[in-house]
Amino acid sequence: MIATLIALALIFSQLALLAFGGGNTILPEMQRQVVEVHQWMTAREFSALFALSQAAPGPNMMIVPLIGWHVAGWAGFIVTSVAKFGPSSILTIVALHAWTRFKDNPWRRIIQAGLVPVTAGVVAASAAVIAHAADRNVLLTAITVVTALLAWRTRIHPLWLLLGGGLVSLAAGGWM
């Protein structure tokens, strides 16, 4: 159990420092670590935890404590939460101070412009990992594609899209 908690702390503290552009940018590596490397859960379980974390109120990284809970109960919940949110909070405070101090420097605008495409690419990779794990047949793939297009082209709230996808799946014969 101690070895598992140490592994959770190391994984999530490292991921915390890599999460440029938001927590969802580290989902592919998070999924790789907990599903493929450590085999603490299946890709389907990871997808289910991700969906649950997105539907729940609060920060979009609620998947982190859920993974900790799934792997090691309360101790895992606490370790993953502190490991994910502690280092990144400290780094954010330091970076914000520097960002404010150098607000008029041209290098700041260059860095900010360079991070935009990197963040977009990493978020797209996260979406691909989650979709790949969740889409086990043609109907689920179609639901994912339609939902993504609706999210992109309309202002429909994501929870309504999630509900709609679930209802379509139920109408087609239940949870597949």
N, C-alpha and C positions, 0 to 999 in steps of 0.2 A: 504493500500500500504506500509506503514512504517513497519507494522508487517511482511509482506512478505519479504521486503528487509532485515530486521533483521534476519529472518529465513534463507534466502539465505546466508547471511554473516556468521552465525553460522555454518551452514552445510558445506560450502565450506572451511572455515578456519580450521575446525576440520579435514575434509578430506585431506586438504593440508598436515597436519602433519602426516597423516597415509600412505602417498603414497610412501612407500619404494619400490624401483625397478622401478619407473616410474609411471606416472599418470594413466596408464591403470589398475594398481593394485587396484584402488579405484572404478572402474566402477560398480561392483556389489552393493556396498553400495550407490553410487551416484544414480544408477537406483532405488534402493529400496526407497531412500529418496524422489526423485522427482516424482516417479510413484506411489508407494504404500502408503507411509506415508502422503505426502502432496497432492498427486493427481493433480499435476500441469500439467501433460501430461500423455499420454498413453504409454505403452511399445513400441508400434509401432512408435510413434513420437520420443521417446528416441532413438530407433534404427536408425531412419532416420537422426536425428541430429548427431548421432555418425558417420554414414557413410559419411555425409557431412563434418564433422570435419576432418575425415581421408583423404578425397579426396582433401581438401583444403591445400594450402601450409602453412607452419608454424608449430608451435609446435603441438604435437599429442593431447594436451589437449584443443584444440579449442572448444571442446564440452562444456566446462565450460561457456565461455561467450555466446555461443549459447543458453544454458539453461537459463542463466540470461535474455537474450533478449526475449526468448519465454515467460518467466514467468512475467517479469516486464519492458520490453522495455529497453531504454537506461540506466535507473537507475539500473536495474537488471544486464545488461551487465557490467557496471562499478563495482558494488558491488561484483559480483561473480569473476570477474577478479582479483580485489585487494585481496579478501578473499582467493582465491586459490593460487595466485602466490606470494603474500606478505610474509606470515608467512613461507612458504617453502623456499623462497629465503634467508630469514634471518637465518633460521635453517641450510641451506646448507652452508652458509658462515662460521658459527660457527663450524659446523661439519668438513668442509674442513680444517679449521685451526687446529683443534684437530687431524684430520686424518694425516695431514702433520707432526705435532709435534711429534706424536707417531708412525712414519712410521716403526721403527725397533722393536717395541714391539710385542711379540708373540700373545697377545690377539687380536691384530688387524686382523691378519690372521684368527683366530678362528671366530671372529665376521663376517668377510667377507664370510668365507666358510658357516657359518650358515644361512646367509641371502640369499644365492643362491637358495636353495630349497623352502624357504618361498616365495620368489619373483616368482619363476616358478609356484608354486601352486596358488598364487593370480592372476597371469596373466591368467592361465588356467580357473579359476573361472570367470574372466571377459569375456573371450571368450564364456564360456557356457551361461552366462546371455544374452549377445548380440545375440548369435545364437538362444537361446530359444525365445527371443522376435521377431526375424526376420523370423524364419522358421515356417510359418503357414500352410505348406502343404508338401507333399512328394517331389515334385520337388524342392522347396526352400531348404529343408533339404539336398537333393542330391547335389545341387549347393554348399551349405556351406561345405559339406564333401569333395567334389572334390577340391574346392578352397583351403581348409585347407591343404589337402594332397599335392597339387601343391606348395603351399607356403612353406611347410615343406621340400619337397624333391627336389625342383628346385630353381633356382635363378631368377625366373620370378618376375618382379617388381609388388608389390601389386596393383598398379593402373591398370595394364593390367589384373590382375586377377579380379578386381572389374568390369572392362569393360566387360570382358568375361562372368562373371556371369550375368550381366545386359542384355547382348545380348541374352544369352540362355533363360533367363526369358521372354524377349520380343518375341523371336521366338516361345516360347511355349504358347503365347496368351496374352502377356502384363504383366504389373506390377500386381502381385497377391497380 
